[in-house]
Amino acid sequence: MARRLLPPAARPAPPWSDRRADHGYGATAEPDWRSVDWREALKTVRIDGTPVNYVDLGSGEREPTVFVHGLSGQWQNWLENIPRVAQERRTLALDLPGFGLTPEPADRITIPGYGRFVDAFCERLGIGPVAMVGNSMGGYVAAEVAIQFPARVSRLVLVSAAGISSAATVRAPILTAARVVKAVLTYSAARHRTVAARPLSRHLFLSLVARHPRLLKPDLVYEAFFKGVGKPGFDDALRASLDYDFRERLSDVSVPTLIVWGEEDSIIPVRDANEFERLIPDSRKVVMRDTGHVPMAERPQAFNDLLMEFLAETGAAEEKEPVAGESQVA
């Protein structure tokens, strides 16, 4: 497929726009992630010699859920979501190689390679089919797992996923822009606690990521976003996202798929949600109003409700009309 320079996604909101945001934006979900003893849940496992940092919480008879973070992310991107899912099923989230506390892999980073790595992670832990949830580049990886290893994924959730515009866009301008963003965020990470504590600073450094950064809690911003920047895998993972094109293979995704997007995503345009829905046979989408690139952190309670409803569906429910459809939630 041809590559082209696409028009930009939504523009970042000005700082004062958060005065019009509803009360659900930035509100902490229940159970509160701050009440979890994360030290007990943190573990390490070796995959092909690489020590993988991950969190493992909860239990239950239903298939486990695996969360996959995006570019410049880490497992903490899912802090607002893991405790809710873990109430009903085993829940895991890992640091991909080159991010968080997992070192870079010996081989070159690629999206298919990340897909194989996530499958190997599940295999190493002795878990069978899983519900897989990915944000941004993590959605790219999660969908790749579903394509390469169809027996591994029982349900798929794509949250502002890469793989559509990234595969169709001219490479050089995106690389340049991403390096600028990385430099800005890395600078902020050197002073992360101070930056996270100040509303205006939160807006300046996260306005491309979230719609209303000033409304996000400072400790969440610090833990979920600033601690993950400046890691060695960034450049290689960005190139991998731009070099790989799986659009012609998305029809191979054979499991029920939920597509969740922020209507005002400044990184990956909301039109990509339509394309994922068109290309994946058994899929539906939900677009969240007044929301940016990380719906799971911006509107965690609404996101968790959608996720748990989707995960709880049975085969009979899947035969109904997809109630989420084109709906938009605040």
Secondary structure, DSSP 8 states (H G I E B T S, - for coil): ---B----------GGGGGG--TTTT---SS-GGGS-HHHHEEEEEETTEEEEEEEE---SS--EEEE--TT--GGGGTTTHHHHHTTS-EEEE--TTSTTS---SS---HHHHHHHHHHHHHHTT--SEEEEEETHHHHHHHHHHHH-TTTEEEEEEES--SSHHHHB-HHHHHHHHHHHHHHHHHHHHTHHHHHHSHHHHHHHHTTT-S-GGGS-HHHHHHHTGGGTT-TTHHHHHHHHHH---GGGGGG--S-EEEEEETT-SSS-THHHHHHHHHSTTEEEEEETT--S-HHHHSHHHHHHHHHHHHH--HHHHTS--SSTT-EE-
